[in-house]
Amino acid sequence: MSTSKRTRNVLIGIVSIFLFIAFLESLGAFDNKSWIEIPHGSHSHYLPKDYKNCNPPMEVTGGTQTRPGPGQTVDCQGNIVSEPVAE
C-alpha cells in the first residue's frame, strides 16, 4: 500500500470517528441532564426525559418554558424542582 493511500485511509478513519461522535452527541448520548428541551415555535418547553412515562402522560405543552438551573429538574406536573440528592 502506498503512502498516499495509507494517509487517505487514516484521514477517512479519523473523519468517520469524528462524525460518529457528533452523531452520538446529537442523540444526547453524553447528556446527563434529567430533562429535555423541546423547541416549540418561538419558544421551548422543558420536560422530564421520561415525560411519556408520567402518569398521566405529559403533553409537550405541559412543560415549563423556563430552563431549569443547575441542580434542578422538571417533574411530571411541569414544575421545576430540586434534583433528588443521591446517597
DSSP file (Angstrom, degrees, kcal/mol; ACC not computed):
  #  RESIDUE AA STRUCTURE BP1 BP2  ACC     N-H-->O    O-->H-N    N-H-->O    O-->H-N    TCO  KAPPA ALPHA  PHI   PSI    X-CA   Y-CA   Z-CA
    1    1 A M              0   0    0      0, 0.0     2,-0.0     0, 0.0     0, 0.0   0.000 360.0 360.0 360.0 131.8    0.0    0.0    0.0
    2    2 A S     >  -     0   0    0      1,-0.1     4,-2.1     4,-0.0     5,-0.2  -0.287 360.0-111.1 -76.3 164.3    1.4    3.4   -1.0
    3    3 A T  H  > S+     0   0    0      1,-0.2     4,-2.7     2,-0.2     5,-0.2   0.871 116.1  53.6 -63.1 -39.0    1.8    6.2    1.5
    4    4 A S  H  > S+     0   0    0      2,-0.2     4,-2.3     1,-0.2    -1,-0.2   0.881 110.0  47.2 -67.6 -36.6   -0.9    8.3   -0.2
    5    5 A K  H  > S+     0   0    0      2,-0.2     4,-2.5     1,-0.2    -1,-0.2   0.898 113.0  49.3 -69.0 -39.6   -3.5    5.5    0.1
    6    6 A R  H  X S+     0   0    0     -4,-2.1     4,-2.4     2,-0.2    -2,-0.2   0.931 112.1  48.0 -64.1 -44.8   -2.5    4.9    3.7
    7    7 A T  H  X S+     0   0    0     -4,-2.7     4,-2.5     1,-0.2    -2,-0.2   0.916 111.8  50.4 -61.4 -43.4   -2.8    8.6    4.5
    8    8 A R  H  X S+     0   0    0     -4,-2.3     4,-2.6     1,-0.2    -2,-0.2   0.920 110.9  48.7 -60.9 -44.6   -6.2    8.8    2.8
    9    9 A N  H  X S+     0   0    0     -4,-2.5     4,-2.2     2,-0.2    -1,-0.2   0.885 111.1  50.1 -64.3 -39.1   -7.4    5.7    4.8
   10   10 A V  H  X S+     0   0    0     -4,-2.4     4,-2.6     2,-0.2    -2,-0.2   0.927 111.9  47.9 -64.5 -44.3   -6.2    7.3    8.0
   11   11 A L  H  X S+     0   0    0     -4,-2.5     4,-2.7     2,-0.2     5,-0.2   0.906 111.2  50.3 -64.3 -41.3   -8.0   10.6    7.2
   12   12 A I  H  X S+     0   0    0     -4,-2.6     4,-2.3     1,-0.2    -1,-0.2   0.907 111.4  50.0 -62.1 -40.5  -11.2    8.7    6.3
   13   13 A G  H  X S+     0   0    0     -4,-2.2     4,-2.3     2,-0.2    -2,-0.2   0.919 111.5  47.2 -62.8 -44.9  -11.0    6.8    9.6
   14   14 A I  H  X S+     0   0    0     -4,-2.6     4,-2.4     2,-0.2    -2,-0.2   0.925 113.7  47.4 -64.4 -45.2  -10.5   10.0   11.6
   15   15 A V  H  X S+     0   0    0     -4,-2.7     4,-2.6     1,-0.2    -1,-0.2   0.889 111.3  52.4 -63.5 -39.1  -13.3   11.8    9.9
   16   16 A S  H  X S+     0   0    0     -4,-2.3     4,-2.3    -5,-0.2    -2,-0.2   0.915 110.1  47.3 -63.6 -43.4  -15.6    8.7   10.4
   17   17 A I  H  X S+     0   0    0     -4,-2.3     4,-2.4     2,-0.2    -2,-0.2   0.919 112.2  50.5 -63.4 -43.4  -14.8    8.6   14.1
   18   18 A F  H  X S+     0   0    0     -4,-2.4     4,-2.4     1,-0.2    -2,-0.2   0.927 111.7  47.2 -59.9 -45.8  -15.5   12.4   14.4
   19   19 A L  H  X S+     0   0    0     -4,-2.6     4,-2.3     1,-0.2    -1,-0.2   0.875 110.9  52.2 -65.1 -37.2  -18.8   12.0   12.5
   20   20 A F  H  X S+     0   0    0     -4,-2.3     4,-2.3     2,-0.2    -1,-0.2   0.914 110.9  46.8 -64.7 -43.1  -19.8    9.1   14.7
   21   21 A I  H  X S+     0   0    0     -4,-2.4     4,-2.4     2,-0.2    -2,-0.2   0.900 111.8  51.1 -65.4 -40.4  -19.1   11.0   17.9
   22   22 A A  H  X S+     0   0    0     -4,-2.4     4,-2.1     2,-0.2    -2,-0.2   0.892 109.7  50.9 -63.1 -39.0  -21.0   14.0   16.6
   23   23 A F  H  X S+     0   0    0     -4,-2.3     4,-1.3     2,-0.2    -2,-0.2   0.927 110.5  48.1 -62.9 -46.3  -24.0   11.7   15.8
   24   24 A L  H  <>S+     0   0    0     -4,-2.3     5,-2.3     1,-0.2     4,-0.5   0.894 110.5  52.3 -62.0 -39.6  -24.0   10.3   19.3
   25   25 A E  H ><5S+     0   0    0     -4,-2.4     3,-1.2     1,-0.2    -1,-0.2   0.895 105.7  54.1 -62.5 -40.4  -23.8   13.8   20.8
   26   26 A S  H 3<5S+     0   0    0     -4,-2.1    -1,-0.2     1,-0.3    -2,-0.2   0.785 106.5  52.7 -67.0 -25.6  -26.8   14.9   18.7
   27   27 A L  T 3<5S-     0   0    0     -4,-1.3    -1,-0.3    -3,-0.3    -2,-0.2   0.539 118.1-113.7 -83.7  -7.3  -28.8   11.9   20.1
   28   28 A G  T X 5 +     0   0    0     -3,-1.2     3,-1.4    -4,-0.5    -3,-0.2   0.715  67.8 144.8  84.4  21.6  -27.9   13.0   23.7
   29   29 A A  T 3 <S+     0   0    0     -5,-2.3    -4,-0.2     1,-0.3    -5,-0.1   0.793  77.6  40.0 -63.9 -28.0  -25.7   10.0   24.5
   30   30 A F  T 3  S+     0   0    0     -6,-0.3     2,-0.5    -5,-0.1    -1,-0.3   0.258  90.9 113.6-103.4  10.8  -23.3   12.1   26.6
   31   31 A D    <   -     0   0    0     -3,-1.4     0, 0.0     1,-0.1     0, 0.0  -0.715  39.3-178.7 -88.5 126.6  -26.1   14.2   28.2
   32   32 A N        +     0   0    0     -2,-0.5     2,-0.2     2,-0.0    -1,-0.1   0.224  42.7 118.6-109.7  14.0  -26.5   13.7   31.9
   33   33 A K        -     0   0    0      2,-0.1    40,-0.1     1,-0.1    -2,-0.0  -0.503  60.4-142.3 -76.7 150.3  -29.4   16.2   32.4
   34   34 A S  S    S+     0   0    0     38,-0.3    15,-1.9    -2,-0.2    16,-0.3   0.313  81.8  57.3 -93.8   8.2  -32.7   14.7   33.7
   35   35 A W  E     -A   48   0A   0     13,-0.3     2,-0.3    14,-0.1    -2,-0.1  -0.911  69.5-143.5-134.2 161.6  -34.8   17.0   31.5
   36   36 A I  E     -A   47   0A   0     11,-3.1    11,-2.3    -2,-0.3     2,-0.5  -0.908  12.1-131.8-125.3 155.0  -35.0   17.7   27.7
   37   37 A E  E     -A   46   0A   0     -2,-0.3     9,-0.2     9,-0.2    30,-0.0  -0.922  18.6-168.4-106.1 126.8  -35.6   20.9   25.7
   38   38 A I  E     -A   45   0A   0      7,-3.2     7,-2.5    -2,-0.5     2,-0.1  -0.943  18.8-135.6-117.9 110.3  -38.3   20.7   23.0
   39   39 A P  E     -A   44   0A   0      0, 0.0     5,-0.3     0, 0.0     2,-0.3  -0.397  24.7-179.1 -62.9 138.4  -38.4   23.6   20.6
   40   40 A H  E >   -A   43   0A   0      3,-3.5     3,-1.2     1,-0.1     2,-0.4  -0.721  53.9 -64.6-145.1  85.7  -42.0   24.7   20.0
   41   41 A G  T 3  S-     0   0    0     -2,-0.3    -1,-0.1     1,-0.2     0, 0.0  -0.567 118.9  -8.0  71.8-124.7  -42.3   27.7   17.6
   42   42 A S  T 3  S+     0   0    0     -2,-0.4     2,-0.3    -3,-0.1    -1,-0.2   0.374 135.7  38.2 -89.0   4.8  -40.7   30.8   19.0
   43   43 A H  E <  S-A   40   0A   0     -3,-1.2    -3,-3.5    -5,-0.1     2,-0.3  -0.846  75.3-120.5-143.2 177.4  -40.1   29.2   22.5
   44   44 A S  E     -A   39   0A   0     -5,-0.3     2,-0.4    -2,-0.3    -7,-0.0  -0.928  11.3-144.5-125.1 149.9  -39.0   25.9   24.1
   45   45 A H  E     -A   38   0A   0     -7,-2.5    -7,-3.2    -2,-0.3     2,-0.5  -0.911  12.7-145.5-110.0 143.0  -40.7   23.6   26.6
   46   46 A Y  E     +AB  37  64A   0     18,-2.9    18,-1.0    -2,-0.4    -9,-0.2  -0.947  26.4 169.6-113.1 124.1  -38.7   21.8   29.2
   47   47 A L  E     -A   36   0A   0    -11,-2.3   -11,-3.1    -2,-0.5    27,-0.1  -0.868  41.0 -91.4-130.2 158.3  -39.9   18.3   30.1
   48   48 A P  E >   -A   35   0A   0      0, 0.0     3,-1.6     0, 0.0   -13,-0.3  -0.433  42.1-115.4 -65.2 150.1  -38.5   15.3   32.1
   49   49 A K  T 3  S+     0   0    0    -15,-1.9     3,-0.3     1,-0.3   -14,-0.1   0.853 117.1  44.4 -56.6 -35.0  -36.6   12.9   29.9
   50   50 A D  T >  S+     0   0    0    -16,-0.3     3,-2.1     1,-0.2     4,-0.3  -0.168  71.7 137.8-101.8  40.3  -39.2   10.2   30.6
   51   51 A Y  G X   +     0   0    0     -3,-1.6     7,-1.9     1,-0.3     3,-0.9   0.750  67.4  60.7 -60.8 -24.3  -42.2   12.5   30.1
   52   52 A K  G 3  S+     0   0    0     -3,-0.3    -1,-0.3     1,-0.2    -2,-0.1   0.697 101.8  54.5 -74.8 -17.6  -44.1    9.8   28.1
   53   53 A N  G <  S+     0   0    0     -3,-2.1    -1,-0.2     4,-0.1    -2,-0.2   0.392  82.1 115.0 -95.5   2.5  -44.0    7.5   31.2
   54   54 A C  S <  S-     0   0    0     -3,-0.9    -3,-0.0    -4,-0.3    21,-0.0  -0.338  78.0 -99.5 -67.0 155.5  -45.6   10.1   33.5
   55   55 A N  S    S+     0   0    0      1,-0.2    -2,-0.1     2,-0.1    -1,-0.1  -0.927 119.4  22.5-120.3 105.8  -49.0    9.1   34.9
   56   56 A P  S    S-     0   0    0      0, 0.0    -1,-0.2     0, 0.0    -3,-0.1   0.582 118.0-105.0 -76.0 160.3  -51.0   10.6   33.2
   57   57 A P        -     0   0    0      0, 0.0     2,-0.3     0, 0.0    -5,-0.2  -0.236  37.9-120.1 -55.8 139.6  -48.7   11.0   30.1
   58   58 A M        -     0   0    0     -7,-1.9     2,-0.2     1,-0.0    -4,-0.1  -0.642  16.8-135.3 -88.5 135.6  -47.4   14.6   29.9
   59   59 A E    >   -     0   0    0     -2,-0.3     3,-1.4     1,-0.1     4,-0.3  -0.546  22.1-118.7 -81.6 153.5  -48.1   16.7   26.8
   60   60 A V  G >  S+     0   0    0      1,-0.3     3,-1.4    -2,-0.2    -1,-0.1   0.886 116.1  55.7 -59.7 -38.9  -45.3   18.8   25.3
   61   61 A T  G 3  S+     0   0    0      1,-0.3    -1,-0.3   -16,-0.1   -21,-0.0   0.592  94.6  70.3 -71.8  -8.5  -47.3   22.0   26.0
   62   62 A G  G <  S+     0   0    0     -3,-1.4    -1,-0.3     2,-0.1    -2,-0.2   0.587  80.4  96.5 -83.1 -10.1  -47.5   21.0   29.7
   63   63 A G  S <  S-     0   0    0     -3,-1.4   -16,-0.2    -4,-0.3    16,-0.1  -0.389  83.7 -98.8 -80.0 158.4  -43.8   21.6   30.3
   64   64 A T  B     -B   46   0A   0    -18,-1.0   -18,-2.9    14,-0.1    -1,-0.1  -0.332  15.7-144.1 -70.0 155.2  -42.4   24.8   31.8
   65   65 A Q  S    S+     0   0    0    -20,-0.2     2,-0.5     2,-0.1   -21,-0.2   0.309  76.8  92.5-100.5   6.0  -40.9   27.4   29.4
   66   66 A T  S    S-     0   0    0    -20,-0.1    -2,-0.1     3,-0.0   -20,-0.1  -0.884  81.8-121.8-102.6 128.1  -38.2   28.3   32.0
   67   67 A R        -     0   0    0     -2,-0.5    -2,-0.1     1,-0.1     2,-0.1  -0.492  30.5-116.7 -68.4 129.1  -34.9   26.4   31.7
   68   68 A P        -     0   0    0      0, 0.0     3,-0.1     0, 0.0    -1,-0.1  -0.395  30.1-133.1 -64.0 143.3  -34.0   24.5   34.9
   69   69 A G    >   -     0   0    0      1,-0.2     3,-1.8     4,-0.1     2,-0.1  -0.199  43.8 -56.4 -85.5-177.8  -30.9   25.7   36.6
   70   70 A P  T 3  S+     0   0    0      0, 0.0    -1,-0.2     0, 0.0     3,-0.1  -0.388 128.5  18.3 -60.6 135.3  -28.0   23.6   37.9
   71   71 A G  T 3  S+     0   0    0      1,-0.3    12,-2.7    -3,-0.1     2,-0.3   0.583 108.1 105.7  79.2   9.9  -29.3   21.1   40.4
   72   72 A Q  E <   +C   82   0B   0     -3,-1.8    -1,-0.3    10,-0.3   -38,-0.3  -0.842  42.1 177.6-120.5 159.1  -32.9   21.4   39.2
   73   73 A T  E     -C   81   0B   0      8,-3.0     8,-2.7    -2,-0.3     2,-0.5  -0.855  31.5-103.9-144.2 179.2  -35.1   19.2   37.1
   74   74 A V  E     -C   80   0B   0     -2,-0.3     6,-0.2     6,-0.2   -25,-0.1  -0.944  31.2-148.0-112.8 131.3  -38.7   19.1   35.8
   75   75 A D    >   -     0   0    0      4,-2.6     3,-1.9    -2,-0.5   -21,-0.0  -0.313  36.0 -91.3 -90.2 179.8  -41.3   16.9   37.4
   76   76 A C  T 3  S+     0   0    0      1,-0.3    -1,-0.1     2,-0.1   -22,-0.0   0.564 124.8  58.2 -71.2  -8.4  -44.3   15.2   35.7
   77   77 A Q  T 3  S-     0   0    0      2,-0.1    -1,-0.3   -19,-0.1    -3,-0.0   0.424 120.3-106.7 -96.4  -0.5  -46.5   18.2   36.5
   78   78 A G  S <  S+     0   0    0     -3,-1.9     2,-0.3     1,-0.3    -2,-0.1   0.614  75.5 135.7  87.4  13.5  -44.2   20.5   34.6
   79   79 A N        -     0   0    0    -16,-0.1    -4,-2.6   -15,-0.1     2,-0.5  -0.695  58.4-120.3 -95.3 147.0  -42.8   22.2   37.7
   80   80 A I  E     +C   74   0B   0     -2,-0.3     2,-0.3    -6,-0.2    -6,-0.2  -0.765  44.0 169.1 -84.4 125.0  -39.1   23.0   38.2
   81   81 A V  E     -C   73   0B   0     -8,-2.7    -8,-3.0    -2,-0.5     2,-0.1  -0.879  40.0 -88.8-132.5 162.6  -37.9   21.1   41.4
   82   82 A S  E     -C   72   0B   0     -2,-0.3   -10,-0.3   -10,-0.2   -11,-0.1  -0.485  49.2-108.3 -70.0 142.5  -34.6   20.4   43.0
   83   83 A E        -     0   0    0    -12,-2.7    -1,-0.1    -2,-0.1     2,-0.0  -0.467  40.4-100.3 -69.7 143.1  -33.0   17.2   41.9
   84   84 A P        -     0   0    0      0, 0.0     2,-0.5     0, 0.0    -1,-0.1  -0.376  37.4-116.6 -63.5 142.9  -33.0   14.4   44.5
   85   85 A V        -     0   0    0     -3,-0.1     2,-0.3    -2,-0.0    -3,-0.0  -0.695  24.4-131.1 -84.1 125.8  -29.7   14.0   46.3
   86   86 A A              0   0    0     -2,-0.5    -1,-0.0     1,-0.1     0, 0.0  -0.581 360.0 360.0 -76.3 136.1  -28.1   10.7   45.7
   87   87 A E              0   0    0     -2,-0.3    -1,-0.1     0, 0.0    -2,-0.0   0.417 360.0 360.0-102.7 360.0  -27.0    9.0   48.9
